[in-house]
Structure formats: C-alpha cells, structure tokens
Amino acid sequence: MTKRLFISHSWSYSERYNSMVALLNKRPYFEWTNYSVPENKAFIGLNAAGLKEQLRRQIRPVQCVVIIGGMWTNHSDWIQFEMDFAREIQKPILGVRPRSAKVMPAAVIQASDKVVNWNSDSIVQGIREIS
C-alpha cells in the first residue's frame, strides 16, 4: 500500500529534506507519495495566509507527517504551524532524529506520535506503525 507523506522541512535546510526523500525512495518494499513541496517548487509571492493554506492543502490528504527534528525547527514558525495543523486534524506525526544528533527539539518530541533515529528501517517501521 502506497503511503501518502508530508515531509516537513525548511527550505534553508533542503539537504536534509533531499536526503530523507532519497532514503525513502531507495527503501525496498516501501512505496510512497510525496505531498511536500521542495525548494525548487517553492511558492513565490504568497503572503502568510496564502502559504498557510497551501500547507494545509499538502497536509490534509496525507497519512503521516514526517518532521526532521533538527535544532533549526526551534526557529521555524512554519514547521511549528505544520505540526500544530497536523495535530489539529489528527494526522500522525513521526519525529526523526537527524544523523548523529544528540538532542532533539522539545516541540518535535511533544508533537510526535513516535520518534525514531535516522535510518531507513526505523523510519519506515515508524511510518507503518502510526499511519
């Protein structure tokens, strides 16, 4: 069964997003559809209200929201908005601890239904468990 995922990310840290996409794409026996918008398809010229609506449209149809829990998430109002909206509409959230990270933002831990380490087996198993 194909999983519909939204991978929360900051365009300022696109390499983490791109690494997550590559990791999931290479994982055997795991099919998924990406509802996230990468940096090269960024919404240009939208005000805050317009961007919020675009994010809502991306999150509504998914089965799981994946949050890469780097410390930059502490400084991103947009990632906080994505987590808050996912909770509001009862979408499960998988927090992913970045490679070699010793700490994870409290907001990500609190919002997540499950937190896993950065490896394909843990991430895919986590997605399957909560969605």
Backbone as CSV, one residue per row, in Angstrom:
resi,resn,N_x,N_y,N_z,CA_x,CA_y,CA_z,C_x,C_y,C_z
1,MET,0.845,-1.190,0.000,0.000,0.000,0.000,0.884,1.245,0.000
2,THR,0.627,2.151,-0.889,1.391,3.388,-1.006,1.013,4.330,0.133
3,LYS,2.028,4.854,0.810,1.812,5.809,1.906,1.885,7.230,1.362
4,ARG,0.959,8.055,1.809,0.951,9.472,1.459,1.627,10.230,2.597
5,LEU,2.771,10.881,2.287,3.564,11.530,3.325,3.784,13.010,3.040
6,PHE,3.830,13.760,4.107,4.281,15.151,4.057,5.547,15.206,4.890
7,ILE,6.639,15.644,4.284,7.903,15.784,4.997,8.114,17.259,5.284
8,SER,7.999,17.600,6.547,8.182,18.984,6.951,9.653,19.344,6.808
9,HIS,9.914,20.519,6.325,11.304,20.933,6.144,11.399,22.447,6.011
10,SER,12.587,22.911,6.199,12.896,24.321,5.976,13.671,24.399,4.673
11,TRP,13.257,25.288,3.782,13.986,25.415,2.527,15.430,25.851,2.770
12,SER,15.704,26.446,3.913,17.080,26.820,4.258,17.936,25.591,4.549
13,TYR,17.292,24.475,4.841,18.000,23.232,5.154,17.537,22.122,4.213
14,SER,17.479,22.423,2.939,16.943,21.484,1.953,17.739,20.196,1.832
15,GLU,19.028,20.216,2.198,19.817,18.991,2.068,19.260,17.882,2.951
16,ARG,18.719,18.222,4.108,18.119,17.193,4.979,16.844,16.629,4.346
17,TYR,16.042,17.506,3.799,14.830,17.084,3.097,15.200,16.166,1.928
18,ASN,16.163,16.610,1.115,16.578,15.822,-0.046,17.130,14.463,0.380
19,SER,17.870,14.424,1.476,18.396,13.151,1.992,17.268,12.224,2.429
20,MET,16.241,12.791,3.071,15.100,11.981,3.506,14.363,11.417,2.290
21,VAL,14.126,12.231,1.290,13.451,11.772,0.072,14.254,10.646,-0.571
22,ALA,15.566,10.827,-0.692,16.416,9.795,-1.291,16.380,8.512,-0.474
23,LEU,16.431,8.639,0.843,16.392,7.472,1.726,15.102,6.684,1.520
24,LEU,13.967,7.369,1.480,12.680,6.689,1.299,12.549,6.107,-0.106
25,ASN,13.069,6.816,-1.103,12.990,6.323,-2.481,13.815,5.059,-2.693
26,LYS,14.910,4.922,-1.960,15.796,3.765,-2.116,15.338,2.566,-1.288
27,ARG,14.421,2.752,-0.387,13.995,1.685,0.527,13.170,0.659,-0.226
28,PRO,13.644,-0.593,-0.286,12.849,-1.623,-0.958,11.539,-1.898,-0.207
29,TYR,10.534,-2.289,-0.935,9.228,-2.676,-0.379,8.549,-1.540,0.367
30,PHE,8.827,-0.319,-0.051,8.138,0.828,0.546,7.777,1.795,-0.565
31,GLU,6.484,1.942,-0.792,6.001,2.867,-1.809,5.370,4.059,-1.113
32,TRP,5.657,5.235,-1.632,5.124,6.435,-1.007,4.926,7.525,-2.050
33,THR,4.034,8.446,-1.702,3.788,9.634,-2.499,4.158,10.839,-1.656
34,ASN,4.919,11.736,-2.244,5.418,12.914,-1.540,4.460,14.088,-1.741
35,TYR,3.873,14.562,-0.652,2.963,15.705,-0.704,3.658,17.011,-0.317
36,SER,4.960,16.960,-0.077,5.735,18.150,0.277,6.117,18.906,-0.988
37,VAL,6.465,20.165,-0.803,6.924,20.986,-1.913,8.404,21.289,-1.694
38,PRO,9.271,20.790,-2.583,10.699,21.061,-2.428,11.045,22.502,-2.788
39,GLU,12.250,22.894,-2.445,12.693,24.275,-2.650,12.566,24.717,-4.103
40,ASN,12.844,23.821,-5.046,12.793,24.221,-6.456,11.360,24.449,-6.962
41,LYS,10.365,24.128,-6.134,8.966,24.409,-6.485,8.322,25.307,-5.435
42,ALA,9.143,26.099,-4.777,8.683,26.964,-3.691,7.562,27.887,-4.157
43,PHE,6.663,28.169,-3.241,5.577,29.093,-3.531,6.137,30.510,-3.505
44,ILE,6.105,31.166,-4.635,6.667,32.508,-4.751,5.528,33.526,-4.681
45,GLY,5.751,34.577,-3.908,4.812,35.682,-3.882,3.584,35.494,-3.013
46,LEU,3.540,34.423,-2.231,2.389,34.227,-1.347,2.595,34.969,-0.035
47,ASN,1.521,35.537,0.453,1.591,36.113,1.796,1.436,34.981,2.810
48,ALA,1.535,35.309,4.091,1.481,34.281,5.143,0.186,33.472,5.079
49,ALA,-0.937,34.137,4.863,-2.220,33.430,4.802,-2.255,32.465,3.621
50,GLY,-1.726,32.877,2.490,-1.694,32.020,1.311,-0.787,30.817,1.507
51,LEU,0.351,31.041,2.139,1.267,29.933,2.399,0.657,28.941,3.383
52,LYS,-0.020,29.449,4.402,-0.680,28.554,5.363,-1.717,27.682,4.656
53,GLU,-2.467,28.268,3.745,-3.483,27.485,3.034,-2.832,26.435,2.140
54,GLN,-1.730,26.773,1.485,-1.016,25.788,0.671,-0.513,24.634,1.542
55,LEU,0.013,24.948,2.719,0.479,23.896,3.628,-0.678,23.018,4.098
56,ARG,-1.813,23.627,4.389,-2.991,22.839,4.785,-3.390,21.873,3.673
57,ARG,-3.341,22.341,2.421,-3.703,21.500,1.276,-2.741,20.326,1.112
58,GLN,-1.487,20.530,1.455,-0.498,19.457,1.354,-0.690,18.428,2.472
59,ILE,-1.054,18.889,3.662,-1.130,18.011,4.830,-2.445,17.244,4.904
60,ARG,-3.548,17.858,4.495,-4.863,17.202,4.636,-4.917,15.776,4.090
61,PRO,-4.418,15.495,2.888,-4.594,14.141,2.339,-3.591,13.094,2.826
62,VAL,-2.599,13.482,3.623,-1.547,12.525,3.961,-1.956,11.583,5.075
63,GLN,-1.203,10.493,5.165,-1.403,9.512,6.231,-0.409,9.716,7.372
64,CYS,0.669,10.459,7.109,1.676,10.687,8.132,2.470,11.950,7.791
65,VAL,2.768,12.736,8.812,3.635,13.908,8.683,4.978,13.534,9.296
66,VAL,6.038,13.714,8.536,7.385,13.392,8.992,8.107,14.699,9.308
67,ILE,8.585,14.809,10.543,9.306,16.012,10.975,10.764,15.630,11.203
68,ILE,11.665,16.241,10.452,13.087,16.047,10.695,13.457,17.001,11.829
69,GLY,13.790,16.438,12.966,13.895,17.214,14.203,15.213,17.883,14.477
70,GLY,15.753,18.602,13.529,16.972,19.369,13.791,16.675,20.586,14.654
71,MET,17.705,21.135,15.244,17.515,22.278,16.143,16.982,23.511,15.422
72,TRP,17.132,23.568,14.086,16.575,24.708,13.349,15.057,24.759,13.466
73,THR,14.422,23.638,13.800,12.961,23.668,13.937,12.523,24.555,15.087
74,ASN,13.425,24.797,16.041,13.106,25.726,17.133,12.899,27.146,16.626
75,HIS,13.427,27.437,15.452,13.383,28.800,14.921,12.483,28.916,13.701
76,SER,11.679,27.913,13.458,10.819,27.940,12.277,9.347,27.976,12.685
77,ASP,8.745,29.129,12.488,7.309,29.248,12.747,6.513,28.364,11.797
78,TRP,7.041,28.136,10.583,6.309,27.330,9.602,6.274,25.874,10.002
79,ILE,7.376,25.335,10.488,7.376,23.942,10.929,6.459,23.782,12.136
80,GLN,6.459,24.764,13.013,5.537,24.726,14.151,4.089,24.752,13.661
81,PHE,3.810,25.577,12.666,2.465,25.623,12.079,2.083,24.258,11.514
82,GLU,3.009,23.613,10.793,2.725,22.303,10.213,2.421,21.272,11.297
83,MET,3.197,21.282,12.362,2.946,20.343,13.460,1.601,20.640,14.119
84,ASP,1.327,21.904,14.369,0.057,22.284,15.006,-1.137,21.890,14.140
85,PHE,-1.044,22.136,12.836,-2.152,21.797,11.947,-2.334,20.281,11.868
86,ALA,-1.228,19.551,11.780,-1.332,18.086,11.746,-2.031,17.568,13.002
87,ARG,-1.695,18.096,14.154,-2.342,17.680,15.407,-3.830,18.046,15.376
88,GLU,-4.115,19.247,14.882,-5.500,19.727,14.828,-6.391,18.794,14.013
89,ILE,-5.872,18.270,12.909,-6.680,17.385,12.063,-6.338,15.908,12.299
90,GLN,-5.652,15.657,13.379,-5.364,14.303,13.857,-4.561,13.455,12.863
91,LYS,-3.558,14.075,12.281,-2.626,13.337,11.431,-1.465,12.870,12.308
92,PRO,-1.059,11.620,12.192,0.072,11.147,12.996,1.368,11.832,12.564
93,ILE,2.224,12.073,13.539,3.500,12.744,13.295,4.630,11.812,13.706
94,LEU,5.569,11.621,12.786,6.777,10.864,13.070,7.934,11.850,13.179
95,GLY,8.544,11.921,14.353,9.735,12.738,14.535,10.956,11.912,14.187
96,VAL,11.862,12.489,13.415,13.081,11.779,13.020,14.283,12.548,13.551
97,ARG,15.059,11.863,14.372,16.278,12.438,14.937,17.330,12.467,13.841
98,PRO,17.853,13.644,13.496,18.865,13.717,12.436,20.102,12.892,12.777
99,ARG,20.816,12.498,11.753,22.045,11.718,11.939,22.945,12.376,12.970
100,SER,23.428,11.593,13.898,24.378,11.980,14.945,23.904,13.115,15.853
101,ALA,22.611,13.422,15.834,22.087,14.467,16.727,21.981,13.929,18.144
102,LYS,22.442,14.704,19.080,22.380,14.295,20.487,21.100,14.807,21.155
103,VAL,20.590,15.919,20.656,19.367,16.494,21.221,18.345,16.695,20.114
104,MET,17.117,16.774,20.551,16.003,16.964,19.632,15.132,18.063,20.227
105,PRO,14.580,18.945,19.411,13.725,20.000,19.949,12.535,19.426,20.724
106,ALA,12.277,20.009,21.875,11.165,19.554,22.713,9.835,19.629,21.964
107,ALA,9.657,20.647,21.141,8.396,20.800,20.401,8.155,19.616,19.481
108,VAL,9.207,19.091,18.863,9.059,17.946,17.964,8.734,16.691,18.770
109,ILE,9.428,16.506,19.874,9.167,15.336,20.731,7.728,15.360,21.227
110,GLN,7.276,16.517,21.677,5.920,16.627,22.221,4.851,16.422,21.156
111,ALA,5.106,16.873,19.945,4.102,16.764,18.879,4.069,15.375,18.251
112,SER,5.159,14.627,18.375,5.294,13.355,17.659,4.550,12.216,18.343
113,ASP,3.970,11.374,17.508,3.382,10.132,17.997,4.472,9.091,18.233
114,LYS,5.576,9.253,17.522,6.718,8.353,17.662,7.951,9.123,17.198
115,VAL,9.103,8.850,17.844,10.378,9.435,17.444,11.325,8.283,17.118
116,VAL,11.995,8.385,15.972,12.921,7.342,15.529,14.250,7.965,15.142
117,ASN,15.261,7.100,15.030,16.570,7.533,14.549,16.587,7.571,13.033
118,TRP,17.596,8.252,12.510,17.729,8.437,11.068,18.311,7.177,10.436
119,ASN,17.464,6.231,10.121,17.841,5.107,9.265,16.570,4.577,8.631
120,SER,16.720,4.024,7.457,15.530,3.678,6.675,14.629,2.674,7.375
121,ASP,15.202,1.681,8.048,14.359,0.693,8.724,13.508,1.328,9.814
122,SER,14.120,2.161,10.645,13.377,2.805,11.740,12.311,3.756,11.213
123,ILE,12.647,4.516,10.196,11.703,5.498,9.645,10.497,4.786,9.017
124,VAL,10.774,3.797,8.188,9.664,3.083,7.512,8.823,2.329,8.541
125,GLN,9.461,1.680,9.491,8.703,0.987,10.528,7.840,1.972,11.327
126,GLY,8.398,3.119,11.655,7.636,4.142,12.376,6.430,4.628,11.595
127,ILE,6.626,4.885,10.309,5.516,5.318,9.454,4.428,4.251,9.434
128,ARG,4.827,3.006,9.261,3.846,1.930,9.199,3.104,1.753,10.521
129,GLU,3.790,1.939,11.623,3.167,1.774,12.951,2.110,2.832,13.236
130,ILE,2.376,4.071,12.852,1.473,5.152,13.282,0.468,5.582,12.230
131,SER,0.620,5.095,10.981,-0.325,5.554,9.948,-1.161,4.413,9.396
